[in-house]
Amino acid sequence: MQNKPIVCHVLIGAPGSGKTTLAQAWIKRDPSIVWVSTDAMRAELYGSEVQQLCWAEVEAAVAHKIQTCLQEGRSVLYDATNAKRAWRLEFLRKYSSPSVVWMGWWLQVDEAECKHRNKRRDRRVPDWVIEDYIQNLNRFKPIEAEGFVKVTKLELLDKEAEFEQTFQKIEDSLRSIHRVQAGRHNRRAQEELHRYSDFLEFERLMHLIALLIHYPGAGALRENNPSQLASVLKREVSDLPAYESDIDELSALLQKLHGNIYADRDAIAANLVWLQENRFANSVHSQKPIQCQREAGAFDYEFRHRYSDWQNFKRLMTIIRHLSYFPFRKPEEYDDISGLQEKFCNKLNQEYSSFIFLTKNVLRQDINFCLNPYSIMTSSKTRNSYFLGTGILAIDDLEHIFNILEAHKSLLDDPIAYESYKKFKSGLICLGKDIKEIYPTRTIMHQSIADPDLAPEHALSLEKAETYIENSTVIRLFKLTGRGSHTTDTPSGIKILPLQISFHRIAWYLGYVVLEEGENKDLLKFERMDRLSAESTLENKSKEFQKAKLKQLTRLTKASYSPFLGNSAKEQQDYLLKDTRKNVEILIDLKFETRLFEFIQMGTRRFPSLTARKNHLKGLLPRWTVEDDFELENWILGFGNEVTVLNSQSLAERIKKKAEAIAAVYNTP
């Protein structure tokens, strides 16, 4: 007759949840159980449980004590937080065997109570540690698949009556072990197993998928994005190890993010091959069924999980693969989450009808038990879409956006923007897309006339200006010597707050508001960036102030013909106020020849405030546009004798003088 296995126990809970209190009461009730506590081991080794010295030494001492007890056939009560799944998996894989089974006891105490109890302990921990452990326990809840014969939730309060109720629940759970094992064995007898039926192998696959979703290009970050790699690993770029292979880098990332047990290099390599074979990674979409042959060797049923059965696993992986290529958005006719789920299920059942069938209830379970906890599906308050990580666009959308970027790349004088373009292009190539085959359907003919490579070292670059804007930094503007300027330019050295960078026809312009005291204070203005340098004042304005000024700048820009917004802060403020706007508006009336007017009336966005009717373009414009904007003058002048300025005498006179001066040049012998 086979001997009964030794029943051992693992306490699970955040600091202050009462694990040690429970353990001490337990061994009083049953002295045959050996209490193994990491805190007690620290006290034994270093004289105080407060001493946080060498964990490896503590771990080795704990392991020796547990192994000795198990060899002697004695039951162990392991007292540690065990808050992270990686810790529980490592522990249970190390000490589980046919002759030893483990019960999990999860202490249910809310965060506030844990913090309150923590204040009364000799060994206190910071509040953030309690918060982090509780968050980990709620995200990856202790479950039987980790290797427990059973996980029982316990509410341990200070009152003696409730304490007795806790032990009654413990005794009831212990009596149910045989029944639980038999029921689980019967339920799983019909399961069709596969290579990821073992829970640890499944976990390793899920964490690898999540890593590739959230860190595209992981495995080669040391070459392509070392700053991101250093950020994840919490190291300086100069201190990064010299990883010999992509697998080494992936192993380091998984170890840092999730724990040692997920960093197995052989498992990572095998999982990458499987992902590529099934068109998850570095590939285009495939509607072929997921393939996953069962490997030789039986799986311990204690380590099976929700997706150990082949049909469940195939369904889950089909959902993940589909969403990785086709983010799903709720059609407008569906108002609630139920409509979104129904539409998504119908979509998958239609496309993969030969090998999966998905219902709303099953989809919700897959999201709650897998896609959200592993961060494979982005956790978001939005209820109108399903997508993985940052994958919000399908491949057709990516190609379309790349085509637009390709058309604009000649405008990308900003090295940061150009680097982003190159990363995008490289990513499409990694997907197997032939960039040469993407036909350039669009192009932009305007480009900056200023070569950024020839700009002085201290010139205001797009990158610097963008940083100033993002940080709401007050700066001083200076005019570069040897560059063109206008009499209307603001003085050099003036203090301003940058608001926006804008490209207009041939150059990049900086939009800003003047902060310098004087008549120009609050003046909103654009100036060509290739003529400027800047230095920080180490002063910052609030985002609210910056946004308010940007809103004013935008309104003035839409009302004007060009980036020229005048030179009077008072006129600008008068225009922005409805009651005083009429004081700074001028009626303009342009009469065009019939042939030309047919073209003019098509360009309605050039003057949104003007009306085109019966060969006339007529309406109100800001005074500075009509009287001082040379771009407007040049636009009218370009049409020669086919346009007449009817009611603005000053504008008509300026155009007449320019025309006469041009004629004089050509009439001079």
Secondary structure, DSSP 4 states (H G I P E B T S, - for coil): -PPPPEEEEEEE--TTSSHHHHHHHHHHH-TTSEEEEHHHHHHHHHS-TT----HHHHHHHHHHHHHHHHHTT--EEEES---SHHHHHHHHHHH-BTTEEEEEEEE---HHHHHHHHTTSSS---HHHHHHHHHHHHHS---GGGTEEEEEEE---SSHHHHHHHHHHHHHHHHTHHHHHHHHHHHHTT----TT-SHHHHHHHHHHHHHHHHSTTTTSHHHH-HHHHHHHHTS-GGG----SSHHHHHHHHHHHHH-GGG--HHHHHHHHHHHHHTTSSSS----SPP--PPPSSPPPGGG--TT-SHHHHHHHHHHHHHHHHS-EE--TT--SHHHHHHHHHHHHHHHTTTT----HHHHHHHIIIIITTTTSBPP-S--SEE-BTTB-S-HHHHHHHHHHHHHHGGG--SHHHHHHHHHHHHHHHHTT--GGGS----------SS-GGGS-TTB--HHHHHHHHHTTEEEEEEEPTTS---TTSPPTTEEEEEEEEEEETTEEEEEEEE-SSSTTTT-EEEEEGGGEEEEEEEEE--HHHHHHHHHHHHHHHHHSSSS---S-HHHHHHHHSTTTGGGGEEEEEEEE-HHHHHHHTT-TTTSTTSEEETTEEEEEEEHHHHHH-HHHHHHHHTTGGGEEE-S-HHHHHHHHHHHHHHHHHHH--
